Amino acid sequence: MGGMSSQSTYKPQSGLAKWLDQRLPLPRFLHDTIWTYPTPRNLNAWYTFGGILVFCLGIQIVTGIVLAMHYVASADAAFDSVDGIMRDVNYGWLIRYTHAAGASMFFLAVYVHIFRGLYYGSYKAPRELLWIIGVLIYLLMMATAFIGYVLPWGQMSFWGATVITNLFSAIPVIGNDIATWLRGDFAVGGATLNRFFSLHYLLPFVIAAIVALHIWALHVPGNSNPLGIDVKSKKDTLPFHPYYTVKDTFYVSLFVVLFAGLVFFAPNFFGNPDNYQPANPLVTPADIVPEWYLLPFYAMLRSVPGKLPGVLVMSGAIVTLFFVPWLDTSTVGSNNYRPLMRWFFWAFFMAALLLGYCGAQSVDARRFGIPLVWVARIATFYYFAFFWLIMPILGLVEKPGEPPASIAESLRRREAAPGPRTP
């Protein structure tokens, strides 16, 4: 969809509003970019996860600030301070569980957002920069989540920090220096905890700034849509308010119900029992496992023999996402009109789930007599093949269907068609 420029309809209603509009037209900016912003009229529920992600970021920042007021970034006192938050701070248990569960809900929403973008071709021109900024946000989220996982200073926190910081030592020449700089010492300890706490407090605000840039980059070309076609006229759009503010509020409310269910009924569902024991450098857990949202990349790391090749594969899996807008050679945006690509896409989705499952198991685990490390290797190969082979080649050889000429025409077809309507 190309960007639709329109004349501002904002009219200051008071003397103060007129005075502010001449000096700092923030109300006009909010009115034009949120209130009356022309949005494709066919967006489905999968497009509400952008608003859900903003909600999740706000929850993480607010609860994180409160937790930071009571947390002690010291190797001797960190574990006890977290316990004190749970027991002694008014509603500290609720704040901590909301923050911990919020990380999982944040990543759940971002994965839905990413897969939606891949399915509907939301990365295609002119939205390449929008996609790249989104991948950068995802990368910062992973970094923030990892260092946040270290802060409780339990067994899994300590050994997770040890494993991940040691990975940087695999980089030739400068690897040991980078690992030492990250740890703040020659081994994970109090200095590591102190700098991780500083970074964990800082990065959410960096993410918030880049999210604002992401929204700005969205408003220049405009929203994509499930049809993957450009907006042709005003008949193809609706003002964001009240149509999408109401819709987003409804789906955010449903998300809050799921969020609250996790916080109140299963707050430790994704937790690891080892992390409820204080960090002990002399006792190594039987299996060192990251949080669920990092498991696919952890499975890739373990599936490759050797530390450096594993780091390269894991890093390459993330770097690959930056090149997606140029790897897809198809002229059709949405997979709704690409029958072959749909099959490969859902196979990719299953490969991601398999990687997550394999990452949660021990390195020598077997299922039905098959070593899971080989399952992870096959899924890793398909991950890279999907982006670097299937996307470029299929875009050249596949014969896609013909999308409607406009969004308005597609809606007229749906209304005229008999039977139940589908999004």
N, C-alpha and C positions, 0 to 999 in steps of 0.2 A: 504494500500500500504506500503510495507516495504521500508525503506530507501535504496537509491541506491548510494553507494559510488563510486566515479570515480576519476581518476587521474586528477590533476589540469592541465588545458590547458593554463594557463596564461603565457605570455611571455613578460617581460619588454622590452620596445622599446627604452628606452633612458638610459643614464648613471644615471640620477637622479632617474628614475624608478627602476633601478637595485639596487641602493644604498638604496632606501626606502624599497624595497622588502626584503632585507637582515636584516633590522632593525625593520620595522613596516609594515608587509605585508598587509596593509589595502586594496590597490588596488586588490591584489590577492584574498582577502576574498570577496570583492564586486563582482569581476568577477565570482568567483566560486559559490557564493550563490545567485546571482541575474542574471548575464548575461547568464551563461551556465547551470544554475540549471535545472536538468531534471524534467519536469513537465508532469503529465498525459495528453495525447493528446485529451482527451474527456471532458475536463472541459467546462461547459456551462456558461451562463451569470451570474447565481447566485453565481458563484465563484469569480466574480470580486469585490464583496463588501468588501473584505479584503483591496484591494487597495483604494477603496472609503473611507473606515474608516480611513486609514492613511492620506488621503487628508483632511478629516474633522478635524482630530486631529490637523494637521498643521494649518488649518484656525483658529481654536479656540485658539491656543496658540499665533499666531501672532496678531490677533485682540484683544485678552485679554491683551497682553502686552501693546498695544497702549492705550486701555481703562484705564489700571491701571495708566498710566501717568497723567490722568486728573481726576480720581475718588478720592473722599475724603471719607475715611472710618470713618465718624462721624455721629452720630444720628441726629445732627443739620444740617449737610451740605450734606449728601449723596444724598438725593432726588434732591436737587438743582444742585449738581455736575453732575448728570446724565442728567438733563435738560440742563445744560451748554454744555455738550458734544454734545447733539443733535443740539443746536442752535449756539454755538460760536466756536467750534473746526472745523477746515477745514475738511470737509467730515466726521465729527463726527457722523452724522446721518447714513451714510453708514457703518461705522465701527461698530457702536452699533447694527444696524439691522442685519448686517452680523453675528455678534457674537450671537445675540439672535436667529435668524433663524437657525444659524449653530448648535445650541444645538438640535433643533428639527430634522434637517437633519441627525445629528450624530446618534440620537436614532433611527430614521427611518432605517438607514443603519444597525445599530447593531441588530435591531429586525429581519430584513431580514437575516442577517448573522447567527443569532441564530436558526431561524426556518429552514434555509437551512441545518445547522449542524444536527438538530434533524431529518429532513427528510432523509438525506443521510447517517446518522449514522457516522458522522465525529468524534464522541467522542469514538468510539470503539478502542480497543487495536490495535496498541500500541500508541494511541493518547490521552490516558486518561489525562495525565498531560497538554497537549495542551488545552483540553477542560476546565480543572480546572483553568488554567491561564486566559483563555477567560472569564470565569464567574467572576473571581476576577476583571478583567478590567471592566466588566459590573457593578459590585458592586461599584467600585471607580467612575465610570461615574455617577451613581445615586447620590452618595454623593456629587460629584463636582457640578452637576446640581442643587441639592437642595440648597446648600449654595450659589451658584451663583444667584439663584432666590431671595434670601434674600437681596442681595446687593442693588438693586434699592430703597429699603426702602419705598415702597408703602404699601398700606393697606394689599394686599394679601401677600406681602413679610413678613411683620411683623407678621401677624397672622398665616401664614404658619410656620414660625420659632417657634412661641409659641406652636402650636399644636404638631409639630414633636418633639421638645425638651421635651415637657411634657410627651410624650410617654415613654421616658426613665425612668421617675419616677415610671412607673409601675413595673420595675424590682425589685424583693424583695431585701431588705437589702441595696443594693448599688445604687438603682435607683435614689434616690434624689441627691446623691453625683455626679453621672454621669451627670444628668440634669444641676446641678449647674455649673459643670466644663465646659459643652458645652456652656452654656449661658455666663459664666464668671461673673455671678451675680445671684441674686435670681429671676430675671425676665429678659425677653428679652429686651435688650437695647443697648447702645453704645458699651459696652464691647463685646457683642455678635457679633455686626456688625464688630468690629475690628478684632476679631479672625476668623470670617468667611471669611473676605477678605484675611487674611493671608493664610488660608487653600485653598481658591479658587485659589489663585495665585500659590500655591505649588503643589497641586494635579495633574494638567495637566502634569507637568514634571515627576511626579511619574508614571502616566499612560503611558507616552511616554517610560519610562525605562522598564515598564512591557510589553509594546507592543513589544519592541525589544526582550525581553525574549520570548514572544509569537511566534515571527517570528523564533527565534532560535529553539524553541521547535518544530515548524512546519518542519524545515529543517532536523531534525534528522530522523523522520520516513518518511517524505515526505508528499505531498498532498494526501488527500483522493480524491475520484472521484465519479461521479453519479452512477456507477455500484457497488460501495462498495467492490471492489476486489483489490487484491495486484497487483502491477506492476510485470510483469513476465520477461520482457526483454526490451532492448532499443527501440524495435519497439513500445512499449506502451507509450513512452514519446517523448516530444519535448523540445528543449532548451527554457528557459523562454523568452529569447530575440532572435529573434524579435517577436515571435508568440504571447506571452501573454503580452508583453509590449505594443504592438499595440492594442491588444484587450482590455486591461485594460484602456489604454488612451482613447479609443473610448467610453467606458461606463462611465468613469469619466467625459468625456465631456458632455454626455447626462445628467449625474447627476448635473453638473454645470449649465446646462440650467434650470433644475427644481429648483435648489438652487437660481439662479438669479431671476427666476420668483417669488419665494416667497419673496425675499428681496425687489425687486423693485415694485411689484404689490400688495402684501398682507403681509407686514412685521408684522402687528399686528393680523394676522389670529388666532394665538394660544394664543394671549395675553388676559389678563383679565382686563376689564375696571376699576375694583377697584384698580388695581396696578398703575393707573395714578393719584391717590390721595395720598398725604403724609401719612405716617404711623401715626395712631392715636390709642393709647392704650385704649381710652375710648369708641371707636365705633367699634363694631364687625361686619364684613360683614355678609350678610344673609347666604351665603354659602362659606365656605373656601375650595377651590379646588386647588390641585397642578397642575403642568404642565401635558400635555396629556400623556407623556411617563411614568408617575408614577401613572396614574389613575387605572390600574388593581390592583396594590398592595393597593392603597387607598380604593378601593371597597372591597377588602378582609378584611382590617382593620375594616371597618364600618359594614361589614356583620355579625361580631361575637359580641354578647353581652359581655360587659365588656372590660376594657382597656387592662388588661394583656392577656386574651385569644386572643384579636385582634392583639396585638403586636406579640404574639407567632405564630399565623397563618401567618401574613405578613412576619415575619422573616423566618419561615419555608418554605414559598414559594420560597425564594431566596436560602436558604441553600440546599433545595432539588436539585437544579440544579447541585450542586457539586457532587452529587451521581449518576447522570444519567449514566455514563459509566458502573456502576455495577448493576444498576436497569434493564437495557435492557439485557435480557438473550438470545436473538436470536443470532444465529451464522451468519445470513445474515445481511450485513451492510445496504444496501439501501432499502428504502421502495418501490422502484420500483418493487421489487420482493416479497413484503409482502402485499397482497391485503387487508387482514383484518386490518392490522396496518395502512394502508392508511386512511381507514374510521375513525379510532380512532384519527389519527393525525389531520385530518381536523376538526373533532369535537373539538379537543383541541384548534385548531386555532380559531374556532368560540367562544369557551368559553373565550379565551383571549380577543377577540373583545367585547364580552358581558360585561366582567369585566371592560374594559375601558369605555364603554358606561355608565354602572351603576355608576362608580366612578365619572363621570362628572355631574350626576344628584343629586338633593337634597336627603337627607337621607330618606324622607318620600314620594318620588315620586312614582307614579303608572303609568303603561301603560296597556291599555286594562283591567283595573280593577285589575291588578296583581301588588302587591308591588315589586318594583325593588330590595328591600333588599333581597327578597326571590330568585329572579333571580340571584343575586350576590352570595347567599349562595350555590345555585345549581352549578353555574359555578366554585366557589371555591372548592366545593367537587370534581367536575370532574377534576380540575387542579391537585389535590393531588392524585386522583384515577388513573389518566393517568400515573403518574410516579411510584407510589408505588404499584399499583395493576395490571393495564393493561400491562405495560411494562414487569414486571417479569413473569406474567402468560402467556400472549400471546406468548412470546418468546419460551415457552415450548410446547404449544399446537398447534400453527399455523403451517401449512404446506406451506412453502414459495416456490416460483418459483426457478428455477435453473439459476443463473447468468452465463454469458459467461465465458469461460475458461480464456480469456485475453481481454484486451482493444482492441488490434489489431483485434481480432476475431470479437468482437462486431461491430467494424467499418466496417469490411468486410461484415457482415450481413446487415448492414444498406445500404451500397452501392449496394448490390445485391437485396435488397427488392424493389418491385414496390411501386409506390405511393409516397406521400409527406413524407419527413423525419422529425422526431421529435427529440428533444434533449433527 
